[in-house]
Amino acid sequence: MQHPPRPVTPSESRPPSYVLTTQCPDTTGIVAAIAGFLAAHNCLITEAQHFDDAAANISFMRTVFHDNGLGIPSLEALDRAFVDAAGAKFDMAWKFHAVSERCRTVLAVSKQGHCLNSILHRWSTGTLPIEVVAVVSNHQDLRSLVEWHGVPFHYFPISEGRKGEQEARLFELFSKVDAELLVLARYMQVLSAEACAHFEGRAINIHHSFLPGFKGARAYHQAHARGVKLIGATAHYVTTDLDEGPIIEQEVERVDHTLSPAELAVVGSELESLVLNRAIKWHAERRVFRNGAKTVVLR
C-alpha cells in the first residue's frame, strides 16, 4: 500500500533555503567573513548559530540563507568561491546543503516497534526532515507496519557465525539507496568494528538509559532493583566503544517506587522515541557537529 504523499509545510512554500556549516580553529573575523561572503553573493541570512569551544579552540557555525531576490550562484559555484574567500584563510572544514534535499535514511530494527512507529509517523506527516528509503530488520515482526507506510522492508536474518555476511548486505543496501544516515531504532545487534568504521558519523543509536547507566538487555529491571528516581534515554553516534559514542541528546523523567519494571519500560519507551526523533531531526538539519568524544548541537 502506497502511503499518501507528505503534506507541504509552511517552510516549503518559501524561497529555497540553504545551510552552510563550518568548523575551524577559532580566531578573529570568522563570522564577518562568512556574512560578508554570503552578502556578496546575493544571499540573505535567515538563521545563524555560532559557538566557540574555548578549551579546544574550535569555532562552529551554522548559517541558513536564501536568495535575496537578485539570484545566487549554484551551490557548486558558491563552494568553489568560498575556498578563497574564507575556507583556506581560516583552515575551515565546510559544506553547503540544500534544505530541500532531505537526509536519506535507513532504519534498522529488531522486534520492538515504538521508535520505528514514531519515526515513520513523523516522517509521513512531514514533521521529521528525512526521507526514509528503507527499513532493515533481522526479524519479520514489523514488516506489516513498514509496508503500510510504503517503505521497502528488507529482512536480513543473522545466522550463527555469518554476521559479517549480513552486515555486507546492509553496506550494499545503504549504498544502493544512496543513504546518508543509518538509525538503529532499537536494533538489538551490536555492530562489528568494521560496520562502526563504515558508518562513522552516519549512524545514530538510541540507548535505554541516561548514560552512563545500566547496560544490557534488562536495563529497566536493573533500575527497578536499585530503586532509581530518574530514568532516561540517550541518542548517540555509533562507535566501536559500545554505548559510548558522542552524545547528541538525552532526556529524563522522574519515577518512584510505585512503578513496576513493566511500567518503567513504558515510560522509558516514550523517552526513547522522543530523544531519538530529536537526534535525527538535528542531524538532518545539519545542527550536530562532532567535537572529539562529544558533540556541539547548534539549535
C-alpha positions in Angstrom: 0.0 0.0 0.0 1.4 3.3 -1.0 1.3 5.9 1.7 -0.2 9.3 0.9 2.3 12.0 0.0 3.7 14.1 2.8 1.9 17.5 3.2 3.8 20.6 2.3 4.9 22.5 5.4 4.8 26.3 5.5 8.6 26.5 5.2 8.4 24.6 1.9 6.4 27.4 0.4 9.2 30.0 1.0 12.2 30.6 -1.4 14.6 27.6 -1.3 16.9 27.7 1.7 20.4 26.5 2.1 22.7 25.7 5.0 26.4 26.4 5.4 28.2 24.5 8.2 31.7 25.5 9.1 34.3 24.3 11.7 37.7 25.7 12.1 40.3 27.0 14.6 38.9 29.9 16.5 40.2 33.4 15.6 39.0 36.9 14.8 36.9 37.6 11.8 35.2 34.2 11.1 31.6 35.4 11.4 32.3 38.6 9.5 34.0 36.6 6.7 31.0 34.3 6.3 28.4 37.0 6.5 30.4 39.1 4.0 30.8 36.3 1.6 27.1 35.4 1.6 26.1 39.1 1.2 28.4 39.5 -1.8 26.7 36.5 -3.5 23.1 37.8 -3.1 22.4 35.6 -0.1 20.0 36.7 2.7 20.8 35.1 6.1 17.7 33.9 7.9 19.3 32.0 10.8 22.7 31.7 12.3 24.2 29.9 15.3 27.8 30.2 16.4 29.8 28.5 19.2 33.4 28.8 20.2 34.8 26.0 22.2 37.4 27.9 24.2 39.1 24.7 25.6 39.6 23.1 22.2 40.0 26.5 20.4 37.5 25.5 17.7 34.8 27.6 16.2 31.5 26.0 15.0 28.9 27.9 12.9 25.6 27.0 11.1 24.2 29.6 8.7 20.8 29.4 6.9 20.3 31.6 3.9 18.3 32.0 0.7 18.3 34.2 -2.4 17.7 37.9 -1.7 15.9 38.3 -5.0 18.9 39.1 -7.2 19.8 35.5 -7.9 22.5 33.4 -6.2 25.0 31.0 -7.9 24.7 27.3 -7.7 25.9 25.6 -4.5 28.8 24.2 -6.5 29.8 27.7 -7.6 29.4 29.0 -4.0 31.6 26.2 -2.7 34.3 27.0 -5.2 34.2 30.7 -4.4 34.2 30.0 -0.7 37.7 28.4 -0.8 39.5 31.7 -1.5 37.0 34.0 0.4 37.2 32.2 3.7 37.8 28.4 3.6 41.6 28.4 3.0 42.2 31.6 5.1 40.6 30.1 8.2 41.6 26.5 7.6 37.9 25.5 7.6 36.0 22.3 7.1 32.7 23.4 5.5 29.8 22.2 3.5 26.8 23.8 1.7 23.5 21.9 1.8 20.1 22.4 0.2 17.4 22.2 2.8 15.0 20.7 0.2 17.3 17.7 -0.1 16.1 15.6 2.8 18.5 13.3 4.6 18.1 9.9 3.0 17.8 7.5 5.9 17.8 3.7 6.5 16.2 2.4 9.7 17.4 -0.8 11.4 15.1 -2.5 13.9 14.6 -5.9 15.6 11.3 -6.7 17.3 10.4 -3.6 19.4 8.5 -1.1 17.3 7.9 2.0 19.4 10.8 4.0 18.0 10.2 2.8 14.4 6.5 3.7 14.7 7.2 7.2 16.0 9.8 7.9 13.2 7.6 6.7 10.4 4.6 8.7 11.8 6.6 11.9 12.0 8.2 11.3 8.6 4.9 10.6 6.9 3.3 13.8 8.4 6.2 16.0 7.3 7.5 16.8 10.8 10.8 14.9 10.5 13.1 16.3 7.8 14.3 13.0 6.4 13.4 10.6 3.6 13.0 7.1 4.9 14.3 5.0 2.0 14.5 1.5 3.6 13.9 -0.4 6.8 16.2 -3.4 7.6 15.5 -6.0 10.3 16.8 -9.3 11.5 13.2 -10.3 12.3 9.9 -10.2 10.3 7.7 -8.8 13.1 7.5 -5.2 11.9 7.1 -5.9 8.2 3.4 -5.0 8.0 3.9 -1.7 9.8 6.7 -0.7 7.4 4.9 -1.8 4.3 1.8 0.1 5.3 3.9 3.3 5.2 5.0 2.3 1.7 8.6 1.8 2.7 10.7 -1.1 1.4 11.3 -3.7 4.1 14.4 -5.8 3.9 14.7 -9.0 6.0 18.3 -9.6 6.8 18.5 -12.6 9.2 21.6 -13.3 11.1 22.9 -16.9 11.2 25.5 -18.1 13.7 29.0 -17.2 12.5 27.7 -15.3 9.5 27.1 -11.9 10.9 29.7 -10.4 8.5 27.7 -11.5 5.5 24.6 -9.9 6.9 26.4 -6.6 7.5 27.8 -6.8 4.0 24.2 -6.9 2.7 23.5 -3.8 4.9 26.5 -2.0 3.4 25.3 -2.8 -0.1 21.8 -1.7 0.5 22.9 1.6 2.1 25.0 2.4 -0.9 22.3 1.3 -3.4 19.6 3.6 -2.0 22.1 6.4 -1.7 21.5 6.8 2.0 23.3 9.3 4.3 22.1 8.1 7.7 21.6 4.8 9.5 19.3 4.9 12.5 19.4 2.0 15.0 15.8 2.2 16.2 16.1 -0.5 18.8 18.1 -2.7 16.6 19.2 -5.3 19.1 22.5 -6.2 17.4 26.0 -4.9 18.2 27.6 -3.7 15.0 31.1 -5.1 14.3 34.2 -2.8 14.3 34.1 -2.9 10.5 30.5 -1.7 10.5 31.2 1.0 13.0 34.1 2.3 10.9 32.0 2.1 7.7 29.2 4.2 9.3 31.3 6.6 11.3 29.4 9.8 11.8 26.5 8.4 9.9 24.8 6.1 12.4 22.7 7.1 15.4 21.7 4.7 18.2 19.2 5.0 21.0 20.2 3.6 24.4 17.6 2.8 27.0 19.5 4.6 29.7 20.6 8.1 30.8 24.2 7.3 30.1 26.4 6.4 31.8 24.0 4.0 33.5 22.6 0.5 33.5 23.6 -1.5 30.4 22.4 -4.7 28.9 19.0 -6.1 27.8 17.3 -5.8 31.2 18.2 -2.2 32.0 14.8 -1.4 33.5 14.9 -4.4 35.8 18.3 -3.3 37.0 17.0 0.2 37.5 14.0 -1.2 39.4 16.2 -3.3 41.6 18.3 -0.2 42.5 15.2 1.9 43.2 16.2 4.7 40.8 14.3 8.0 41.0 15.2 9.1 37.4 15.2 7.1 34.2 16.2 8.4 30.8 17.3 7.7 27.2 20.4 8.7 25.2 20.8 9.1 21.5 24.5 9.0 20.3 26.6 8.3 17.3 27.8 4.7 17.0 31.4 3.9 17.6 33.4 0.8 18.4 33.0 1.6 22.1 29.6 0.1 22.9 27.2 2.8 24.0 30.0 5.3 24.5 29.7 7.3 21.3 29.4 11.1 21.2 26.0 12.0 22.8 23.6 14.0 20.7 20.6 14.2 23.0 19.3 13.0 26.4 16.1 13.2 28.4 15.0 12.0 31.8 11.8 11.6 33.7 11.2 11.3 37.5 9.8 8.0 38.7 9.3 6.4 42.1 8.9 3.1 44.0 5.3 2.6 42.9 6.2 1.7 39.3 6.9 -1.9 38.2 9.6 -2.8 35.7 6.9 -3.0 33.0 5.7 0.5 33.9 9.2 1.8 33.9 9.7 0.3 30.5 6.6 2.2 29.2 8.0 5.5 30.5 11.3 4.6 29.0 10.0 3.7 25.6 8.3 7.1 25.4 11.6 8.8 26.3 13.5 6.7 23.7 11.1 7.8 20.9 11.3 11.4 21.9 15.1 11.5 22.2 15.7 9.6 19.0 13.5 11.8 16.9 15.2 14.9 18.3 18.6 13.5 17.4 17.5 12.5 13.9 16.0 15.9 13.3 19.0 17.8 14.4 21.4 15.6 12.4 19.2 16.0 9.3 19.1 19.8 9.8 22.9 19.9 10.0 22.9 21.1 13.5 25.2 18.4 15.0 29.0 18.8 14.9 31.4 16.2 16.1 33.8 17.6 18.6 36.2 14.8 19.7 34.3 12.5 22.1 31.3 14.8 22.3 29.1 16.9 20.0 28.1 20.5 19.6 24.4 20.9 18.7 23.6 24.4 17.4 19.8 24.9 17.9 
